[in-house]
Amino acid sequence: MHTSESRAPYEAGRFDAWPARVSSVLSRVLAGADSAGRIGLLGFSLGGYVAAAAAARDERVSALAVLYGGMPDKIAPQVKHLPPMIELHGEADRNVPLASGEQLVRLGKSVGAAAEIVRYPGKAHGFDFADNDPMTADAVSRVAGFFQARLRAA
């Protein structure tokens, strides 16, 4: 599973099951006694694609944060809903092109979602993994602030 050529068939064969699994987890979380009834999804890379697809299919998702991800091409034409979202992406990402994140944000806006993209100049895929990089602190702060604003109990 080290090349995109070997990963693509693996992911394609399993992708539809992953957002469905996320929705089943949402049901359990939202049914919990300590649930506030609002839930956000956070996904990185492939997990960002899964989170975006799950949010498009499950209107119980109140907020979506994606880091260097997007929306699967085969799902995008079917999307009728997305929650408010933020997409963070390194401009030098060679694994998931910046255009994928930009397309996700355009898709969100096209279905009426509040959507923004934050671009990190010169940053590659996984830019937020370095504890000593100021961009890491910025990304964490933006995502935390986004969720705090969107998931606060009304």
C-alpha beads as a LAMMPS data file, in Angstrom:
LAMMPS data file: protein, C-alpha beads

154 atoms
153 bonds

1 atom types
1 bond types

-500.0 500.0 xlo xhi
-500.0 500.0 ylo yhi
-500.0 500.0 zlo zhi

Masses

1 110.0

Atoms # bond

1 1 1 0.000 0.000 0.000
2 1 1 2.895 2.372 -0.623
3 1 1 1.903 3.848 -3.964
4 1 1 -1.189 5.664 -5.122
5 1 1 -1.611 2.970 -7.774
6 1 1 -1.844 0.226 -5.158
7 1 1 -3.966 2.297 -2.744
8 1 1 -6.585 3.424 -5.282
9 1 1 -8.276 0.022 -5.807
10 1 1 -8.109 -0.719 -2.075
11 1 1 -9.741 2.603 -1.181
12 1 1 -12.328 2.484 -3.980
13 1 1 -13.514 -0.931 -2.874
14 1 1 -13.992 0.191 0.705
15 1 1 -14.831 3.868 0.464
16 1 1 -18.626 3.625 0.579
17 1 1 -18.448 1.640 3.816
18 1 1 -16.301 4.213 5.627
19 1 1 -18.811 7.130 5.664
20 1 1 -21.549 4.656 6.621
21 1 1 -19.406 3.543 9.575
22 1 1 -18.911 7.176 10.588
23 1 1 -22.699 7.680 10.574
24 1 1 -23.207 4.647 12.798
25 1 1 -20.651 6.058 15.234
26 1 1 -22.478 9.406 15.145
27 1 1 -25.679 7.624 16.152
28 1 1 -23.967 6.125 19.190
29 1 1 -22.302 9.399 20.193
30 1 1 -25.453 11.473 19.763
31 1 1 -27.501 8.930 21.763
32 1 1 -25.143 9.258 24.723
33 1 1 -26.408 10.861 27.899
34 1 1 -23.669 13.505 27.750
35 1 1 -24.303 14.476 24.116
36 1 1 -25.108 18.130 23.463
37 1 1 -26.743 17.111 20.185
38 1 1 -24.155 18.848 18.012
39 1 1 -21.230 17.046 16.474
40 1 1 -18.262 17.982 14.339
41 1 1 -16.067 15.868 12.129
42 1 1 -12.329 16.347 11.670
43 1 1 -10.417 14.493 8.990
44 1 1 -6.857 14.505 7.700
45 1 1 -5.970 13.446 4.131
46 1 1 -7.985 10.298 3.298
47 1 1 -9.801 10.812 6.591
48 1 1 -10.756 14.260 5.317
49 1 1 -12.346 12.685 2.264
50 1 1 -14.220 10.242 4.492
51 1 1 -15.346 13.026 6.865
52 1 1 -16.528 15.185 3.952
53 1 1 -18.476 12.311 2.397
54 1 1 -20.016 11.411 5.767
55 1 1 -21.006 15.041 6.404
56 1 1 -22.608 15.254 2.956
57 1 1 -24.663 12.134 3.650
58 1 1 -25.551 12.803 7.296
59 1 1 -27.256 16.086 8.166
60 1 1 -26.599 15.529 11.877
61 1 1 -23.042 16.774 11.328
62 1 1 -22.954 20.394 12.512
63 1 1 -19.389 21.289 11.492
64 1 1 -16.646 19.874 9.288
65 1 1 -12.902 20.511 9.435
66 1 1 -10.694 18.975 6.749
67 1 1 -6.933 19.165 6.560
68 1 1 -5.420 18.467 3.153
69 1 1 -8.417 16.520 1.900
70 1 1 -11.388 16.914 -0.404
71 1 1 -14.562 15.253 -1.643
72 1 1 -14.388 12.049 -3.680
73 1 1 -15.135 12.758 -7.355
74 1 1 -17.824 10.082 -7.548
75 1 1 -19.703 11.565 -4.573
76 1 1 -19.428 15.286 -5.388
77 1 1 -22.206 15.365 -8.038
78 1 1 -24.671 13.866 -5.533
79 1 1 -23.982 16.358 -2.716
80 1 1 -27.010 18.424 -1.745
81 1 1 -25.923 19.444 1.767
82 1 1 -22.774 20.185 3.712
83 1 1 -22.372 21.736 7.158
84 1 1 -20.234 24.805 7.816
85 1 1 -16.651 23.863 7.049
86 1 1 -13.035 24.889 7.163
87 1 1 -10.351 23.376 4.922
88 1 1 -6.648 23.808 5.707
89 1 1 -4.177 22.950 2.984
90 1 1 -0.486 23.332 2.235
91 1 1 0.143 25.000 -1.103
92 1 1 3.054 22.621 -1.802
93 1 1 1.055 19.442 -1.120
94 1 1 1.968 16.789 -3.697
95 1 1 -0.166 14.009 -2.167
96 1 1 -3.511 15.824 -2.234
97 1 1 -3.378 18.848 -4.521
98 1 1 -4.535 22.198 -3.175
99 1 1 -7.147 22.132 -5.947
100 1 1 -8.911 19.264 -4.126
101 1 1 -9.393 21.408 -1.035
102 1 1 -10.475 24.358 -3.147
103 1 1 -13.048 22.175 -4.923
104 1 1 -14.433 21.011 -1.571
105 1 1 -14.901 24.604 -0.430
106 1 1 -16.566 25.570 -3.733
107 1 1 -18.851 22.552 -3.396
108 1 1 -19.795 23.582 0.138
109 1 1 -20.596 27.109 -0.955
110 1 1 -22.626 25.810 -3.913
111 1 1 -24.964 23.971 -1.521
112 1 1 -25.249 26.923 0.850
113 1 1 -22.660 26.049 3.482
114 1 1 -20.399 28.579 5.107
115 1 1 -17.020 27.396 3.842
116 1 1 -13.492 28.732 3.976
117 1 1 -10.062 27.544 2.958
118 1 1 -6.832 28.436 4.713
119 1 1 -3.756 28.070 2.514
120 1 1 -0.300 27.525 3.975
121 1 1 2.362 28.795 1.545
122 1 1 5.262 26.417 0.980
123 1 1 3.758 23.698 3.173
124 1 1 3.486 20.099 2.021
125 1 1 1.103 17.297 2.953
126 1 1 0.991 16.758 6.703
127 1 1 2.432 20.202 7.422
128 1 1 0.818 20.213 10.863
129 1 1 2.894 17.317 12.202
130 1 1 5.869 19.440 13.283
131 1 1 5.491 20.648 16.871
132 1 1 7.986 23.477 16.365
133 1 1 6.383 24.929 13.212
134 1 1 4.254 28.055 13.783
135 1 1 1.876 26.786 11.091
136 1 1 1.048 23.822 13.334
137 1 1 -0.056 26.115 16.139
138 1 1 -2.020 28.206 13.659
139 1 1 -3.818 25.157 12.243
140 1 1 -4.676 23.781 15.694
141 1 1 -5.928 27.185 16.818
142 1 1 -8.082 27.658 13.718
143 1 1 -9.669 24.220 13.958
144 1 1 -10.313 24.539 17.703
145 1 1 -11.804 28.010 17.255
146 1 1 -13.958 26.822 14.368
147 1 1 -15.390 23.944 16.394
148 1 1 -15.903 26.100 19.486
149 1 1 -17.864 28.631 17.443
150 1 1 -19.946 26.054 15.536
151 1 1 -20.610 23.493 18.232
152 1 1 -21.418 25.687 21.201
153 1 1 -24.821 24.851 22.659
154 1 1 -27.433 27.373 21.593

Bonds

1 1 1 2
2 1 2 3
3 1 3 4
4 1 4 5
5 1 5 6
6 1 6 7
7 1 7 8
8 1 8 9
9 1 9 10
10 1 10 11
11 1 11 12
12 1 12 13
13 1 13 14
14 1 14 15
15 1 15 16
16 1 16 17
17 1 17 18
18 1 18 19
19 1 19 20
20 1 20 21
21 1 21 22
22 1 22 23
23 1 23 24
24 1 24 25
25 1 25 26
26 1 26 27
27 1 27 28
28 1 28 29
29 1 29 30
30 1 30 31
31 1 31 32
32 1 32 33
33 1 33 34
34 1 34 35
35 1 35 36
36 1 36 37
37 1 37 38
38 1 38 39
39 1 39 40
40 1 40 41
41 1 41 42
42 1 42 43
43 1 43 44
44 1 44 45
45 1 45 46
46 1 46 47
47 1 47 48
48 1 48 49
49 1 49 50
50 1 50 51
51 1 51 52
52 1 52 53
53 1 53 54
54 1 54 55
55 1 55 56
56 1 56 57
57 1 57 58
58 1 58 59
59 1 59 60
60 1 60 61
61 1 61 62
62 1 62 63
63 1 63 64
64 1 64 65
65 1 65 66
66 1 66 67
67 1 67 68
68 1 68 69
69 1 69 70
70 1 70 71
71 1 71 72
72 1 72 73
73 1 73 74
74 1 74 75
75 1 75 76
76 1 76 77
77 1 77 78
78 1 78 79
79 1 79 80
80 1 80 81
81 1 81 82
82 1 82 83
83 1 83 84
84 1 84 85
85 1 85 86
86 1 86 87
87 1 87 88
88 1 88 89
89 1 89 90
90 1 90 91
91 1 91 92
92 1 92 93
93 1 93 94
94 1 94 95
95 1 95 96
96 1 96 97
97 1 97 98
98 1 98 99
99 1 99 100
100 1 100 101
101 1 101 102
102 1 102 103
103 1 103 104
104 1 104 105
105 1 105 106
106 1 106 107
107 1 107 108
108 1 108 109
109 1 109 110
110 1 110 111
111 1 111 112
112 1 112 113
113 1 113 114
114 1 114 115
115 1 115 116
116 1 116 117
117 1 117 118
118 1 118 119
119 1 119 120
120 1 120 121
121 1 121 122
122 1 122 123
123 1 123 124
124 1 124 125
125 1 125 126
126 1 126 127
127 1 127 128
128 1 128 129
129 1 129 130
130 1 130 131
131 1 131 132
132 1 132 133
133 1 133 134
134 1 134 135
135 1 135 136
136 1 136 137
137 1 137 138
138 1 138 139
139 1 139 140
140 1 140 141
141 1 141 142
142 1 142 143
143 1 143 144
144 1 144 145
145 1 145 146
146 1 146 147
147 1 147 148
148 1 148 149
149 1 149 150
150 1 150 151
151 1 151 152
152 1 152 153
153 1 153 154
